[in-house]
């Protein structure tokens, strides 16, 4: 099919398609911009543009008025039944079970950087739906860091606007010091959420400038001094301090996970550098042998580790200045008793199956939002009893 405009009508159709998709205008508004065309004429132009492949249709399901039991059946259509069954029988360390599984489409499983970027953007737009609904049931909403969460936050821009509510957004991770600050850090994500949701609550505190890790080369009095210095930062005290910290009020926490081959994602190199000492260099190979990955910056040890290696993982986690495993567990446990979302884990890709299984076994997940590739890999892994 020839998609190059060849006639005046084709050119008008192209202009109408552009205004419809890029400017989100009504047909009447498009007609006015194209020189006073009628709405019916614009409708015919858009139909022609659609036929020429210049438009892509998208649909959003609106559940208003649908009976609850029907909604429950609909939500189960995209979930592998075996995955739901396997997750339901896991006895977690905290007693918390995954109560909601949302399986979304992220496109073909190609691993080039371009394809991965497209998959992340698609997954983020799809995940914005359930995350947006959960936001409306939260009062104090924490967010960790990472590219996946950033794509979900970006997807929320296109979600239908909700009436402003006093949702307090809270960053719970410091920042890598070896790189310039970026839009995927916890503080930036909390600020973006606050603006997108148009929260009526006060703006979130910022952990910009707070180091995510205190390197192991600092030890003894030096390490204690650096940590005391970090804890004196006003925003850090507000989030993690001893006097009514926000972390104890968090009822929902949006996070992702990092795989064993690259825990902490964009902060991976800094983790290796901070975890090395004068006597021992921490490498990616050593780290992947010790941990199944991380959740929001907290390293999760492999189940097969001996005591000595578990202590090594504990030492690495002591470098971390952000939310700890006990914070994740508290949010997950309280959400199980209340009508709150709790810990919302968003992740995609079959290479995250191991770490997702481990955090579920730790009882750190209430709501699981994953793509089809991860869902299938996780179902196979649980079925095999790995």
Secondary structure, 3 states (H helix, E strand, C coil): CCCCCCCHHHHHHHHHHHHHHHHCCCHHHHHHHCCCCCHHHHHHHHHHHHHCCCCCCCCCCCCCCCCHHHHHHHHCCCCCHHHHHHHHHCCCCCCCCCCEEEEECCCCCCCCHHHHHHHHHHHHHHHHHHHHHHHCCCCEEEECCCHHHHHHHHHHCCCCCCCCCCCEEEECCCECCCCCCCCCCHHHHHHHHHHHHCCCCCCCCCCCCCECECCCCCCCHHHHHHHHHHHCCHHHHHHHCCCCCHHHCCCEEEECEEEHHHCCHHHHHHHHHHHCCCCCCCCHHHHHHHEEEEECCEEEECCCCCHHHHHHHHHHHCCECCCCHHHHHHHHHHHHHCCCCEEEEEECCHHHHHHHHHHHHCCCCCEEEEEHHHHHHHHHHHHHCC
